[in-house]
Amino acid sequence: MKNIAIITARGGSKRIPRKNIKDFLGKPVVAYSIEAAVKSGIFDEVMVSTDDEEIAEIARKYGAKVPFMRSEKTSGDFATTNDVLLEVIEEYEKRGEKFDYGVCIYPTAPFVTSEKIKDALDRLIESKADSLIPVVAFSYPPKRALVVRNERLVFEYPEFMDSRSQDLESEYHDVGQFYCFGIETFKKNKKLMLGDIIPYVIDEMEVQDIDNESDWKIAEIKYQHMLQYKKQ
């Protein structure tokens, strides 16, 4: 069985310039994803898909391979993760290299650890599902959401108006850190979130979207908390 880690790190970040190589507590944030993948010891190949030479240089420094650069088609603002992964898989197959399982890791995911990656891929293989998606529970039930309509506050789901939050079913959202998938099924579905999917639930303290400078600072605080908790 052959596994590949694909770290998607293009150079054209808009909201936080050079986001994928911005310093995060002492080293480029992409380094955390690379080091987690390498340390897990479960991959035959750890590669970074990028269109940027500086990112490629940093990726190699921290132990990843960059055997080819990302195409112009998958480097634009509207290219999806699915597009990037399919391109990488196809390019490797052109070179005569095939893999059974893949793990896509985002470059701004410092909370991803080698232990999580290994555990997640083991669970996927054991389950025989198509893919595994890390998720986190919404902190408050979406069924109790309020919306503004015609300048008035109303319940989006009035049927749950009198429901206690603790009585409602837990709902989850994608954490945007990593994805595990079977290569052949992904090639057929062409989408990570399609098919037979199992969840990998992550604690809220190890999840943080990083879309602006405030998010970045919160992520650093949460990361330091995670390290401190593990030492206890």
HUCORGI-V557775 format. One record per residue. SS is DSSP state (H for helix, E for strand, - for the rest). OMEGA is omega in degrees with one decimal (999 if undefined). D_CENTER is the distance of its C-alpha to the mean C-alpha in Angstrom with 2 decimals. Layout:
ss/omega/d_center
SS/OMEGA/D_CENTER
SS/OMEGA/D_CENTER
This chain:
ss/omega/d_center
-/-179.2/22.77
-/-178.1/20.57
E/177.6/16.84
E/171.9/14.74
E/-179.4/11.59
E/-179.8/10.46
E/-172.5/8.99
E/-172.9/9.21
-/177.5/11.39
-/-175.2/14.16
-/-170.0/16.98
-/178.4/17.75
-/-175.4/15.97
-/-173.0/18.44
-/174.1/17.99
-/-177.0/17.56
-/179.7/19.38
-/-174.3/18.04
H/-172.3/14.97
H/177.1/13.05
H/176.9/16.12
-/-178.9/17.41
E/176.2/18.84
E/179.6/17.03
-/170.3/19.74
-/176.6/21.43
E/-179.4/19.16
E/-173.9/16.80
H/179.2/13.34
H/-179.0/11.93
H/-179.2/14.30
H/179.5/12.45
H/-179.9/9.61
H/-176.7/12.60
H/177.7/14.81
H/-179.9/12.70
H/-179.2/12.49
H/-177.1/16.18
H/-178.5/17.37
H/177.8/16.12
-/-175.3/18.83
-/-174.6/17.58
-/171.8/16.86
-/-179.3/19.65
E/171.6/17.74
E/-174.7/15.04
E/175.1/14.82
E/175.3/13.56
E/-177.6/13.94
-/175.6/15.65
-/-168.9/18.77
-/-175.8/19.79
H/179.7/22.24
H/177.1/21.64
H/179.3/17.92
H/-179.9/19.10
H/179.0/21.72
H/179.0/19.52
H/179.9/17.09
H/-179.5/20.25
H/-177.2/21.59
-/170.0/18.84
-/178.8/19.13
-/173.9/17.03
E/171.9/18.86
-/-173.3/19.03
-/177.4/21.49
-/-179.7/21.43
-/179.2/20.37
-/-179.3/18.39
-/177.0/20.90
-/-178.4/22.05
-/-177.2/21.06
-/180.0/17.30
-/-177.0/17.55
-/-177.1/18.67
-/-174.1/17.36
-/176.0/17.39
-/-178.5/15.61
-/173.9/12.65
H/177.9/9.64
H/179.3/12.04
H/-178.0/14.77
H/-178.5/13.26
H/179.0/12.47
H/178.8/15.95
H/-179.7/17.56
H/-179.2/16.36
H/179.6/17.53
H/-178.7/20.73
H/177.1/21.48
H/-179.1/21.28
H/174.6/23.49
H/-179.1/25.93
-/177.1/26.26
-/-179.7/27.00
-/179.3/23.85
-/-179.2/22.25
-/179.7/19.54
-/179.9/19.29
E/177.2/15.68
E/171.3/12.47
E/175.3/9.10
E/179.5/6.59
E/178.2/4.89
E/-175.1/4.45
-/179.0/8.00
-/-177.2/8.26
-/-176.8/6.71
-/-179.9/10.20
-/177.2/10.05
-/179.4/8.49
-/177.8/11.85
H/-179.6/13.66
H/179.6/15.09
H/-178.4/12.03
H/-178.1/10.88
H/-179.6/14.54
H/-178.6/15.21
H/-179.3/12.46
H/176.1/13.66
H/-179.8/17.19
H/179.4/16.85
H/-178.4/15.70
H/-179.5/18.57
H/-176.9/20.99
H/-175.1/20.31
-/175.7/20.75
-/-180.0/18.34
-/-177.6/16.58
E/177.5/12.96
E/-178.9/11.11
E/173.6/8.68
E/-178.3/7.97
E/174.2/10.10
E/179.5/12.45
E/171.7/16.03
-/-178.5/17.42
-/177.1/19.76
-/-174.2/22.55
-/177.5/23.27
H/179.9/22.58
H/176.7/25.85
H/-176.2/27.71
-/173.5/26.39
E/178.2/28.99
E/177.4/29.25
E/178.6/31.83
E/-176.7/34.06
-/177.0/37.30
-/178.3/36.94
E/-179.7/37.00
E/-179.3/34.52
E/174.2/34.09
E/176.6/32.01
-/178.8/29.59
-/-175.0/30.30
H/179.6/33.91
H/179.3/34.26
H/-176.4/32.19
-/-175.9/34.18
-/179.6/35.99
-/174.0/33.29
-/-176.6/32.35
H/-178.2/28.66
H/179.6/28.82
H/-177.5/30.26
-/179.6/27.48
-/177.5/24.85
-/176.5/21.46
-/-170.9/18.83
E/171.6/15.06
E/179.0/12.17
E/-178.8/8.49
E/177.9/6.83
E/179.2/3.89
E/178.8/2.36
E/179.3/2.94
E/175.1/5.86
E/-175.9/9.46
E/172.0/12.23
E/-173.1/15.87
H/-174.7/16.74
H/178.9/20.00
H/179.1/18.94
H/179.0/16.06
H/178.9/18.75
H/-177.4/20.96
H/-177.5/18.71
-/177.8/16.88
-/178.2/14.14
-/-175.5/11.25
-/178.0/12.46
-/179.2/16.00
-/-177.3/18.20
-/-171.9/18.35
E/173.5/15.15
E/-178.6/15.07
E/171.0/13.31
E/-171.7/11.98
E/-177.6/13.17
-/179.7/12.12
-/-177.3/14.75
H/-179.5/14.81
H/178.3/15.80
H/179.3/12.53
-/176.0/10.53
-/170.6/11.15
-/179.7/10.40
-/-177.2/11.81
-/179.9/13.92
-/-174.8/17.28
H/178.2/19.30
H/176.4/19.83
H/-178.0/16.16
H/-179.4/16.05
H/178.1/19.07
H/179.2/17.87
H/179.0/14.71
H/178.4/17.24
H/179.7/19.48
H/-179.8/17.00
H/178.4/15.95
H/176.9/19.68
H/179.1/20.34
H/178.8/17.93
H/-179.5/19.79
H/-179.9/23.09
H/-178.6/22.45
H/-179.3/21.76
H/-175.9/25.04
-/999/27.04
